[in-house]
Amino acid sequence: MLGASGKLGGRMRILITGGAGFIGSAVARWIVEKTAHRVFVFDKLTYAGNLASLAPIARDSRYTFCKGDVCDAAAVKAAFSDFAPDIVMHLAAETHVDRSIDAPAAFIQTNVVGTFALLEASLAYWRALPAARRSAFRFHHISTDEVFGSLGASGFFSEDTAYAPNSPYAASKAGSDHLVRAWHHTFGLPTIVTNCSNNFGPYHFPEKLIPLTIINALEGRALPVYGRGHNVRDWLFVEDHAEALLLAVLNGAPGSCYNIGASNERRNIEIVEAICDLLDELSPRAAGASHRKLISFVADRPGHDLRYAIDASRIKAELGWKPRHDFSQALRKTVEWYIANRPWWEGLRAGYRGERLGLAI
């Protein structure tokens, strides 16, 4: 819980892999801005890693950045030696389903091989710690609800749901989840695993539904919607997720798993229409034409899961977490951020214009 000062107690040294990505940078910003802990961001800076997402904390003495690949055992070992973390929060991952359909090898390499390399480095480091620090150490693996497969019209994913990944991305994350579980049960490494629903918010690379829709609309481009837009996702504001992640790693018991979601189920078409309506108000098109006129239905994604929905009752009951943001307010905040921060995303458009990916079957 936050104290009166707005700071969480204690001073931990937290190594964040993938900390220049969307969720990773939100976690880094949250920790530096809301706590007394130190942060060491370890990131390869692939296409979705962006140091500009860390600009708000870049001058803070409790923030350090190191460019490195989780698959590079020597670089990982050096990071552990240099920073001496109390906690590892592992967010480095390839994450986009469409890209995993086109090029699955990168997902296996980063998500599976990279997680294995990080677990091995963490295990060796943890075993060499003094007893008190060894007891306090945590390895936190951040994963996705997509490992559970697809839901029908009813039901929810719980921590006990059987894994049934359907995309190369989901399969790679399922594999990494299983590795983390095995390193805890076989070697005793104190781990936490969290599986989240779809995140949204500021600093999101424009290949996912919400940022792509906002940016395409601001540029007057078509707004592609797969199929008829009836696939359902459970949406979680990234700042709420960042707070939940820190709570889980600080207060969760070793070996625990937590699902994190905000019970915000929406059909994809509803999300796109809501963004259009917000932009009609906040950034009107010429002659008052609605942004909804830009919506274009396209061929569905191969193997597109119908519905995801998270049961987050465990983290709420055991750790007292609940989302702070109402979905509509958070979506408005996100749209306003993209309108106000064009320089952040305009530079990204030089390398990715929102072209369709994941058509290979």
Buried (B, 14 or more C-beta within 10 A) or exposed (E): EEEEEEEBEEEBBBBBBBBBBBBBBBBBBBBBEBBBBBBBBBBBBBEBBBBBBBEBBEEBEBBBBBEBBBBBBEBBBBBBEEBEBBBBBBBBBBBBBBBBBEBBEBBBBBBBBBBBBBBBBBBEBBEEBEEEBBEEBBBBBBBBBBBBBBBEEEEBBBBEBEBBBBBBBBBBBBBBBBBBBEBBEEBBBBBBBBBBBBBBBBBBBBBBBBBBBBBBBBEEBEBBBBBEBBBBBBBBBBBBBBBBBBBBBBBBEBBBBBBBBBBBBBBBBEBBBBBBBBBBEBBEBEEEEBBBEBBEEEEBBBBBBEBBBBBBEBBBEBBEBEBEBEBEEBBBBBBBBBBEEEEBBEEBEEEBEBEEBBEEE
